[in-house]
Amino acid sequence: MDLVHLNDFLTTIDGYIGGSSWFVFILLGTGIFFTFYLKFPQIRFFKHAIHVVRGKFDEPGAKGDTSHFQSLATALSGTVGTGNIAGVAFAIHLGGPAALFWMLVTAALGMTTKFVEVTLSHKYREFAEDGTASGGPMYYMKNKLNMKWMAVLFAVAAIISSFGTGNMPQVNSIAASLKSTFGIEEIVTGAVLSVLLGLIILGGIKRIAAVTEKLVPLMAIIYVIGALSVIVMNYENIIPSFISIFADVFTGSSAAGGFLGASIAYAFNRGVNRGLFSNEAGQGSAPIAHAAAKAEHPVSEGMVAILEPFIDTIIICSITGLTLLSSGVWNEKHQNDFSFSDMMIMVGEVNRDVHGTALYEYFNGSEIGLDVVPISEFTGTLLVEEGIIKSDATVLHARSIAEEVLIHKGDLLYSGSLEIKDGRLEDPKGMTFSGKSLVHSAPLTAIAFNKGLFGDYGQYIVAIGLLLFAFSTAISWSYYGGRSVTYLFGVKYVNYYRIIYVIGFFLAAIIDTTIVWTFAGIAIALMTLPNLLGIFLLRKDMKDSIADYKNHVESVFQTKI
């Protein structure tokens, strides 16, 4: 099975799990339920959460390995990553501006979901053989729910997800960004960063926390400065950009420029899906980091977790989204090398005026109506002369009609024939298709940053920001996976996992981006579902814990929250 067909296979699987409508509704439904059940804790406890992080309610002698701030930084380093730079661009590329709205909704509800999952995981944590705190959803599943089978399922899913969320997409985006910006080959990036990753994660949670508490603030400052420079330079588009986010929420995003439009269902699904990838609320990953925190009462650490989706998605992702929209690059076609997973070859001349409706329905997974001028995928021999397609065919790339397409084999313009089946190139080895089309993920964000005060140097901010963001995410996720290995097999097997994690990190630098994103979507769903079920079953336990914490704060600190 080649990479193209592998991606098609993974996409089919993802369509039944993470990419399905029922998964999205379960995720949002859980957030909505706890928001009302706990009376809007993301609003009521927000100020108190800030005080907890600042150490105002610290208690001497509390068990744990890290401070509240270090746990917050570690958890944020696991979420503030590719999702903020590449994920937002990918969501807008797929669903238009309306997708950003659903990302923000997911974050607002996710503040409550994280509050719940972190509290419960911290409450039922254990201390491992090496003396370090071990926690996460698998521990409340085992110790409170007595559902060891679900705990095992979650831990296995967490290990898979450590590669699908924290490992593969991160280094893949880093490598792509450094290649496009600095011309550094992917294999070089993978090799250097793999060595650095190994040196850090072998030191365990204390070394990880020491690195992330310094790395997270630095990377956020660098990135925000670059993004604000773009927004300031395009100030006249700020209000129209805000309007575009909300204007098409309940109708889907309208066609604009090279963007062919997205249905409400597609924008909703992609926005929520990318929102989860960004802040991981409900996924059960952050509770593993927070379990190491020195906290006398588990709810205090849950309070800290409220801030994560706010910082990660509502602030940083909003800034990224506004940068993309105000600069106008999201619906413009740009010169790029095509990804074969994003490319489709169609029969005849396809243009927007004649086939606009058919293209809209094709890209949004709808059945093409009988009254619509049809389009069909090319099967047969494609004739090429001096890099130019001579057969009656049209190349679609990144959900757009490609223009000025040139085909190379190696460094030379290609002349000859290519076999195409169902729109896909049968043997893509050594071939390169390039031209103008829409782009997505990190390359799109880099283009947007070139529209700011720093001009062409803006892309370097994205490259450096992505390097720091994504690398810190990989560090944190190695810890999540390691704690899951500890739960399943014991401490002595963690180093074996870390070695495999580093090897996977290196290999992922040269894997097709689209496949990586698709695999990540599947892994997220496999981890999220048992966690959401678990916290729902413990809803009364959560409410009782909050009441107990309020009494604790009032008696010890003589204050109310």
C-alpha positions as CSV (number, residue, x, y, z in Angstrom):
1,M,0.0,0.0,0.0
2,D,1.6,3.4,-1.1
3,L,1.3,6.6,0.9
4,V,-1.7,7.9,-1.1
5,H,-3.8,4.8,-0.6
6,L,-2.7,4.6,3.0
7,N,-4.0,8.1,3.6
8,D,-7.3,7.3,1.9
9,F,-7.6,4.2,4.2
10,L,-6.9,6.3,7.3
11,T,-9.3,9.0,6.2
12,T,-12.0,6.4,5.9
13,I,-11.3,5.2,9.4
14,D,-11.2,8.8,10.8
15,G,-14.5,9.5,9.1
16,Y,-16.1,6.9,11.4
17,I,-14.4,8.1,14.5
18,G,-12.8,11.5,15.1
19,G,-14.1,13.0,11.8
20,S,-17.7,11.8,12.4
21,S,-20.5,14.1,13.6
22,W,-21.3,11.9,16.6
23,F,-17.8,12.4,18.0
24,V,-18.1,16.1,17.8
25,F,-21.4,16.1,19.5
26,I,-20.2,13.9,22.3
27,L,-17.2,16.2,22.9
28,L,-19.2,19.4,22.9
29,G,-22.1,17.8,24.7
30,T,-19.8,16.8,27.6
31,G,-18.6,20.4,27.9
32,I,-22.1,21.8,27.8
33,F,-23.3,19.3,30.4
34,F,-20.5,20.1,32.9
35,T,-20.8,23.8,32.2
36,F,-24.4,23.8,33.4
37,Y,-24.0,21.1,36.0
38,L,-21.2,22.9,37.8
39,K,-22.7,26.4,37.1
40,F,-20.2,27.9,34.7
41,P,-16.9,27.2,36.6
42,Q,-14.9,28.6,33.7
43,I,-16.3,32.0,34.6
44,R,-16.9,31.7,38.4
45,F,-13.4,30.4,39.2
46,F,-11.3,32.2,36.6
47,K,-9.9,34.8,38.9
48,H,-9.3,32.2,41.6
49,A,-7.4,30.1,39.1
50,I,-5.0,32.9,38.5
51,H,-4.3,33.3,42.2
52,V,-3.6,29.5,42.5
53,V,-1.0,29.7,39.7
54,R,0.6,32.7,41.4
55,G,1.0,30.6,44.6
56,K,-1.4,32.5,46.8
57,F,-3.0,29.2,48.0
58,D,0.1,27.0,48.2
59,E,0.4,24.8,51.3
60,P,3.7,23.7,52.7
61,G,4.4,20.0,52.6
62,A,2.1,19.2,49.7
63,K,3.1,16.0,47.9
64,G,4.2,16.2,44.3
65,D,7.1,16.9,41.9
66,T,6.3,20.3,40.3
67,S,4.8,23.7,41.2
68,H,1.4,24.8,39.9
69,F,3.1,27.0,37.4
70,Q,5.4,24.3,36.2
71,S,2.5,21.9,35.7
72,L,0.6,24.6,33.8
73,A,3.7,25.2,31.7
74,T,4.2,21.5,31.0
75,A,0.5,21.1,30.1
76,L,0.6,24.2,27.9
77,S,3.8,23.0,26.2
78,G,1.8,19.9,25.3
79,T,-1.0,21.9,23.8
80,V,0.6,25.1,22.5
81,G,2.2,23.7,19.4
82,T,1.4,22.7,15.9
83,G,-2.3,23.2,16.6
84,N,-1.8,26.9,17.2
85,I,0.3,27.6,14.0
86,A,-0.6,24.8,11.6
87,G,-3.9,23.6,13.0
88,V,-5.7,26.9,12.8
89,A,-4.5,27.4,9.3
90,F,-5.7,23.9,8.4
91,A,-9.1,24.5,10.0
92,I,-9.6,27.7,8.1
93,H,-8.4,26.1,4.9
94,L,-11.0,23.3,5.3
95,G,-13.9,25.2,6.8
96,G,-13.3,28.9,6.1
97,P,-13.6,31.6,8.8
98,A,-16.6,29.9,10.4
99,A,-14.3,27.0,11.5
100,L,-12.5,29.5,13.8
101,F,-15.7,30.3,15.6
102,W,-16.2,26.6,16.4
103,M,-12.6,26.3,17.6
104,L,-13.4,29.1,20.1
105,V,-16.6,27.5,21.2
106,T,-14.7,24.2,21.8
107,A,-12.2,26.1,23.9
108,A,-14.8,27.9,26.1
109,L,-16.5,24.6,26.9
110,G,-13.2,22.9,27.1
111,M,-12.2,25.1,30.1
112,T,-14.8,23.2,32.1
113,T,-13.9,19.8,30.7
114,K,-10.3,20.3,31.6
115,F,-11.2,21.5,35.1
116,V,-13.1,18.2,35.7
117,E,-10.7,15.7,34.2
118,V,-7.6,17.3,35.9
119,T,-9.4,17.4,39.3
120,L,-10.5,13.8,39.2
121,S,-7.1,12.5,37.8
122,H,-5.2,14.4,40.6
123,K,-7.6,13.1,43.2
124,Y,-7.0,9.4,42.4
125,R,-3.3,9.6,41.5
126,E,-0.7,7.2,42.8
127,F,3.1,7.4,43.5
128,A,5.2,5.2,41.3
129,E,8.1,2.9,42.3
130,D,10.6,5.7,41.7
131,G,8.8,8.0,44.0
132,T,7.3,10.2,41.3
133,A,3.6,11.0,41.1
134,S,1.6,9.0,38.5
135,G,-1.8,10.2,37.5
136,G,-4.2,10.6,34.7
137,P,-7.6,9.2,33.7
138,M,-6.5,5.6,33.9
139,Y,-6.0,6.0,37.7
140,Y,-9.5,7.3,38.5
141,M,-10.9,4.6,36.1
142,K,-9.1,1.9,38.2
143,N,-9.2,3.3,41.7
144,K,-12.7,4.8,41.7
145,L,-14.7,3.4,38.9
146,N,-13.2,-0.1,39.2
147,M,-13.1,-0.3,35.5
148,K,-9.6,-1.7,34.8
149,W,-10.5,-2.6,31.3
150,M,-11.3,1.1,30.5
151,A,-8.1,2.2,32.2
152,V,-6.1,-0.2,30.0
153,L,-7.9,1.0,26.9
154,F,-7.2,4.6,27.8
155,A,-3.5,3.9,28.6
156,V,-3.0,2.1,25.3
157,A,-4.8,4.9,23.4
158,A,-2.6,7.5,25.2
159,I,0.6,5.7,24.0
160,I,-0.7,5.6,20.5
161,S,-1.8,9.3,20.8
162,S,1.6,10.3,22.1
163,F,2.9,9.5,18.6
164,G,-0.3,10.7,16.7
165,T,-0.6,14.0,18.6
166,G,2.7,14.9,20.3
167,N,5.3,13.3,18.1
168,M,4.5,12.9,14.4
169,P,2.6,16.1,13.5
170,Q,5.0,18.2,15.5
171,V,8.3,17.2,13.9
172,N,6.6,16.9,10.5
173,S,5.5,20.6,10.7
174,I,8.9,21.7,12.0
175,A,10.7,19.9,9.2
176,A,8.3,21.3,6.5
177,S,8.7,24.9,7.9
178,L,12.5,24.8,8.2
179,K,12.7,23.3,4.7
180,S,10.5,26.0,3.1
181,T,12.1,28.9,5.1
182,F,15.8,28.0,5.5
183,G,16.2,25.2,2.9
184,I,17.2,22.7,5.7
185,E,16.5,19.1,4.6
186,E,13.9,17.3,6.6
187,I,16.3,14.4,7.5
188,V,18.7,16.9,9.0
189,T,16.0,18.5,11.1
190,G,14.8,15.1,12.3
191,A,18.3,14.0,13.2
192,V,19.3,17.1,15.2
193,L,16.0,17.5,17.1
194,S,15.8,13.7,17.9
195,V,19.1,13.9,19.7
196,L,17.9,17.0,21.7
197,L,14.6,15.3,22.5
198,G,16.3,12.2,23.8
199,L,18.7,14.3,26.0
200,I,15.7,16.1,27.6
201,I,13.1,13.3,28.1
202,L,15.5,10.8,29.6
203,G,15.8,13.2,32.6
204,G,12.1,12.7,33.5
205,I,9.4,15.1,34.7
206,K,11.7,17.4,36.7
207,R,14.0,18.1,33.7
208,I,11.0,18.4,31.4
209,A,9.3,20.9,33.8
210,A,12.5,22.9,34.1
211,V,12.8,23.2,30.3
212,T,9.1,23.9,29.6
213,E,8.7,26.6,32.3
214,K,11.3,28.7,30.5
215,L,10.4,27.7,26.9
216,V,6.7,28.3,27.0
217,P,6.8,32.0,27.9
218,L,9.6,32.7,25.5
219,M,7.9,31.0,22.5
220,A,4.6,32.7,23.3
221,I,6.2,36.2,23.3
222,I,8.0,35.7,20.1
223,Y,5.0,34.4,18.3
224,V,2.5,37.0,19.6
225,I,4.8,39.9,18.6
226,G,5.1,38.5,15.0
227,A,1.3,38.0,14.7
228,L,0.4,41.4,16.1
229,S,2.8,43.0,13.5
230,V,0.7,41.4,10.8
231,I,-2.6,42.5,12.3
232,V,-1.3,46.1,12.8
233,M,-0.1,46.3,9.2
234,N,-3.6,45.1,8.0
235,Y,-5.6,47.1,10.5
236,E,-8.3,48.0,7.9
237,N,-9.2,44.3,7.7
238,I,-9.6,43.6,11.4
239,I,-13.3,44.4,11.6
240,P,-14.2,42.6,8.3
241,S,-12.2,39.6,9.6
242,F,-14.2,39.5,12.8
243,I,-17.4,39.7,10.9
244,S,-16.4,36.9,8.6
245,I,-15.8,34.6,11.6
246,F,-19.4,35.0,12.8
247,A,-21.3,35.8,9.6
248,D,-21.3,32.3,8.2
249,V,-21.5,30.3,11.4
250,F,-25.0,28.9,10.7
251,T,-24.8,28.8,6.9
252,G,-21.2,27.6,6.2
253,S,-18.4,29.7,4.8
254,S,-19.1,31.3,1.5
255,A,-16.7,31.0,-1.5
256,A,-14.1,33.7,-1.6
257,G,-11.1,34.0,-3.9
258,G,-9.6,30.5,-4.4
259,F,-11.6,29.1,-1.5
260,L,-14.6,27.2,-3.0
261,G,-16.8,27.3,0.2
262,A,-17.6,25.0,3.0
263,S,-20.9,23.7,4.3
264,I,-22.0,24.4,7.9
265,A,-21.5,20.7,8.8
266,Y,-18.0,20.7,7.4
267,A,-17.0,23.9,9.0
268,F,-18.5,22.8,12.4
269,N,-16.8,19.4,12.3
270,R,-13.4,20.7,11.3
271,G,-13.5,23.6,13.7
272,V,-14.4,21.4,16.7
273,N,-11.9,18.8,15.6
274,R,-9.0,21.2,15.3
275,G,-10.1,22.9,18.5
276,L,-9.6,19.6,20.3
277,F,-6.3,19.1,18.7
278,S,-5.2,22.6,19.8
279,N,-6.3,22.5,23.5
280,E,-6.8,18.8,24.1
281,A,-9.7,19.4,26.5
282,G,-11.4,16.1,27.1
283,Q,-8.6,14.1,25.6
284,G,-7.2,13.2,29.0
285,S,-3.6,14.2,28.3
286,A,-3.2,17.3,30.5
287,P,-4.3,15.5,33.7
288,I,-1.2,13.3,33.4
289,A,1.0,16.4,33.6
290,H,-1.1,18.0,36.4
291,A,-0.9,14.8,38.5
292,A,2.7,15.7,39.3
293,A,1.8,19.1,40.9
294,K,2.3,19.8,44.5
295,A,-1.3,20.3,45.7
296,E,-3.0,19.5,48.9
297,H,-6.4,19.5,47.3
298,P,-7.1,18.1,43.8
299,V,-9.6,20.9,42.9
300,S,-6.8,23.5,43.3
301,E,-5.0,21.8,40.4
302,G,-8.2,21.6,38.4
303,M,-8.4,25.4,38.8
304,V,-5.1,25.8,37.1
305,A,-6.3,23.7,34.2
306,I,-9.1,26.2,33.5
307,L,-6.6,28.6,32.2
308,E,-5.1,26.3,29.6
309,P,-7.8,26.3,26.8
310,F,-8.2,30.1,27.4
311,I,-4.5,30.7,26.8
312,D,-4.0,28.1,24.1
313,T,-7.1,28.5,22.0
314,I,-9.0,31.7,22.9
315,I,-5.9,33.8,22.9
316,I,-3.2,32.3,20.8
317,C,-5.4,30.5,18.2
318,S,-7.5,33.7,17.9
319,I,-4.4,35.7,17.2
320,T,-3.3,33.2,14.5
321,G,-6.8,33.2,13.0
322,L,-7.0,37.0,12.9
323,T,-3.5,37.0,11.3
324,L,-4.6,34.7,8.5
325,L,-7.9,36.5,7.8
326,S,-6.6,40.1,8.0
327,S,-3.7,39.3,5.7
328,G,-6.1,37.8,3.2
329,V,-3.7,34.9,2.4
330,W,-6.0,32.1,3.4
331,N,-8.1,32.3,0.2
332,E,-5.3,33.3,-2.2
333,K,-3.4,30.9,-4.4
334,H,0.4,30.6,-3.8
335,Q,3.3,29.0,-5.6
336,N,4.0,25.7,-3.9
337,D,5.0,22.0,-4.4
338,F,1.9,19.9,-4.4
339,S,1.3,17.1,-1.9
340,F,0.1,14.0,-3.7
341,S,-2.3,13.3,-0.8
342,D,-4.0,16.7,-1.4
343,M,-3.9,16.4,-5.2
344,M,-6.6,15.0,-7.6
345,I,-6.6,15.0,-11.4
346,M,-10.0,15.5,-13.0
347,V,-11.3,14.9,-16.5
348,G,-11.5,17.9,-18.9
349,E,-11.3,21.6,-18.2
350,V,-12.7,22.3,-14.7
351,N,-13.4,25.9,-13.9
352,R,-15.2,27.7,-11.1
353,D,-17.8,29.5,-13.3
354,V,-19.1,26.2,-14.8
355,H,-18.4,23.7,-12.1
356,G,-18.5,25.8,-8.9
357,T,-21.5,23.9,-7.4
358,A,-20.0,20.5,-8.3
359,L,-16.7,21.4,-6.7
360,Y,-18.4,22.7,-3.6
361,E,-20.3,19.4,-3.2
362,Y,-17.2,17.3,-4.1
363,F,-15.0,18.9,-1.4
364,N,-17.7,18.9,1.2
365,G,-18.5,15.2,0.8
366,S,-22.0,15.8,-0.6
367,E,-23.7,14.0,-3.5
368,I,-23.5,15.9,-6.7
369,G,-27.0,16.9,-7.7
370,L,-28.5,15.8,-11.1
371,D,-29.0,19.5,-12.1
372,V,-25.3,20.2,-11.6
373,V,-22.7,20.2,-14.3
374,P,-20.7,17.1,-13.3
375,I,-17.0,16.6,-12.7
376,S,-15.2,13.2,-12.7
377,E,-11.9,11.8,-11.7
378,F,-9.4,11.1,-14.5
379,T,-8.4,7.5,-15.2
380,G,-5.9,6.7,-18.0
381,T,-2.7,8.0,-19.5
382,L,-1.7,11.7,-18.8
383,L,0.5,13.1,-21.6
384,V,3.2,15.6,-20.5
385,E,5.6,17.7,-22.6
386,E,8.3,19.9,-21.1
387,G,6.5,19.8,-17.7
388,I,3.1,20.9,-19.2
389,I,0.1,18.6,-19.2
390,K,-1.2,18.1,-22.8
391,S,-4.1,15.8,-22.0
392,D,-7.6,17.2,-21.4
393,A,-7.4,17.3,-17.6
394,T,-7.3,19.6,-14.7
395,V,-5.3,19.4,-11.5
396,L,-7.0,20.1,-8.1
397,H,-4.8,20.7,-5.1
398,A,-5.6,21.7,-1.6
399,R,-9.3,22.0,-2.3
400,S,-8.7,24.5,-5.1
401,I,-8.2,24.5,-8.9
402,A,-4.4,24.5,-9.5
403,E,-2.9,27.0,-12.0
404,E,0.4,27.2,-13.9
405,V,1.1,23.5,-13.2
406,L,4.6,22.2,-14.0
407,I,5.7,18.6,-13.6
408,H,9.4,17.7,-12.8
409,K,11.2,14.5,-12.5
410,G,14.1,15.2,-10.3
411,D,15.5,18.6,-11.3
412,L,14.3,18.4,-14.9
413,L,11.0,19.2,-16.6
414,Y,9.2,16.0,-17.4
415,S,8.2,14.8,-20.8
416,G,6.4,11.5,-21.3
417,S,3.3,9.7,-19.9
418,L,1.9,9.2,-16.4
419,E,-0.6,6.6,-15.4
420,I,-3.6,8.0,-13.4
421,K,-6.2,5.9,-11.6
422,D,-9.3,7.5,-10.1
423,G,-7.6,10.9,-10.1
424,R,-4.4,9.7,-8.3
425,L,-0.9,9.3,-9.8
426,E,-0.1,5.6,-9.8
427,D,3.6,6.0,-9.3
428,P,4.6,9.3,-7.8
429,K,8.2,8.4,-7.0
430,G,10.7,11.0,-8.2
431,M,7.8,13.2,-9.5
432,T,7.1,16.8,-8.4
433,F,3.9,18.7,-9.3
434,S,4.2,22.5,-8.6
435,G,2.1,25.5,-9.3
436,K,-0.3,28.0,-7.8
437,S,-3.0,26.7,-5.4
438,L,-4.3,27.2,-1.9
439,V,-2.0,26.1,0.8
440,H,-2.6,25.1,4.4
441,S,-1.0,24.4,7.7
442,A,2.4,25.9,8.7
443,P,3.3,27.2,5.2
444,L,0.1,29.3,5.1
445,T,0.8,30.9,8.5
446,A,4.4,31.6,7.3
447,I,3.0,33.4,4.2
448,A,0.7,35.5,6.5
449,F,3.5,36.6,8.7
450,N,5.3,38.0,5.7
451,K,2.5,40.5,5.4
452,G,3.5,42.2,8.7
453,L,6.0,44.8,9.9
454,F,8.9,42.4,9.5
455,G,8.2,41.8,5.8
456,D,9.8,38.7,4.4
457,Y,11.5,38.1,7.8
458,G,8.1,37.2,9.2
459,Q,8.4,33.7,8.0
460,Y,11.4,33.3,10.2
461,I,9.3,34.1,13.3
462,V,6.9,31.3,12.2
463,A,9.7,28.9,11.7
464,I,11.3,29.7,15.0
465,G,7.9,29.8,16.8
466,L,6.9,26.5,15.3
467,L,10.2,25.0,16.3
468,L,9.8,26.0,19.9
469,F,6.0,25.3,20.1
470,A,6.1,21.9,18.4
471,F,9.3,20.7,20.1
472,S,7.9,21.5,23.5
473,T,4.8,19.6,22.7
474,A,6.8,16.6,21.7
475,I,8.6,16.8,25.1
476,S,5.4,16.9,27.1
477,W,3.8,14.1,25.2
478,S,6.8,11.8,25.8
479,Y,5.9,12.2,29.5
480,Y,2.2,11.4,28.9
481,G,3.1,8.3,27.0
482,G,5.7,7.3,29.6
483,R,3.2,7.6,32.4
484,S,0.9,5.3,30.4
485,V,3.7,2.8,30.0
486,T,4.3,3.0,33.7
487,Y,0.7,2.2,34.4
488,L,0.6,-0.8,32.0
489,F,4.0,-2.3,32.5
490,G,5.9,-0.6,35.3
491,V,8.7,2.0,35.6
492,K,11.4,-0.2,34.2
493,Y,9.9,-0.2,30.7
494,V,9.7,3.6,30.4
495,N,13.2,4.0,28.9
496,Y,12.4,1.5,26.1
497,Y,9.3,3.6,25.3
498,R,11.4,6.8,25.2
499,I,13.9,5.2,22.8
500,I,11.0,4.2,20.4
501,Y,9.5,7.7,20.8
502,V,12.8,9.3,19.7
503,I,13.1,7.0,16.7
504,G,9.5,7.7,15.7
505,F,10.2,11.4,16.0
506,F,13.1,11.1,13.6
507,L,11.2,9.1,11.0
508,A,8.1,11.4,11.1
509,A,10.2,14.3,9.8
510,I,10.0,12.8,6.3
511,I,6.4,11.4,6.3
512,D,3.7,13.1,4.2
513,T,2.0,15.9,6.2
514,T,-1.6,14.9,5.3
515,I,-1.1,11.3,6.5
516,V,0.3,12.6,9.8
517,W,-2.7,14.8,10.4
518,T,-5.1,12.0,9.5
519,F,-3.4,9.6,11.9
520,A,-3.5,12.2,14.6
521,G,-7.2,12.6,14.3
522,I,-7.8,8.8,14.8
523,A,-5.4,8.7,17.8
524,I,-7.2,11.7,19.5
525,A,-10.6,10.0,19.3
526,L,-9.3,6.7,20.7
527,M,-8.0,8.5,23.7
528,T,-10.9,11.0,24.2
529,L,-13.9,8.7,24.2
530,P,-13.1,6.6,27.4
531,N,-12.1,9.7,29.2
532,L,-15.3,11.5,28.5
533,L,-17.3,8.5,29.6
534,G,-15.3,8.3,32.8
535,I,-15.7,11.9,33.9
536,F,-19.4,11.7,33.2
537,L,-19.8,8.7,35.5
538,L,-18.0,10.7,38.2
539,R,-20.0,13.8,37.9
540,K,-21.3,13.7,41.5
541,D,-17.8,13.0,42.8
542,M,-16.7,16.2,41.0
543,K,-19.5,18.3,42.5
544,D,-18.7,17.0,46.0
545,S,-15.0,17.7,45.5
546,I,-15.7,21.3,44.7
547,A,-17.9,21.8,47.8
548,D,-15.1,20.2,49.9
549,Y,-12.5,22.5,48.4
550,K,-14.6,25.6,49.1
551,N,-14.8,24.6,52.7
552,H,-11.1,23.9,52.7
553,V,-10.1,27.3,51.3
554,E,-12.5,29.1,53.7
555,S,-11.1,27.3,56.8
556,V,-7.4,27.4,55.9
557,F,-7.1,30.7,54.1
558,Q,-10.1,32.5,55.6
559,T,-11.5,33.5,52.2
560,K,-14.3,32.6,49.9
561,I,-14.1,31.7,46.2
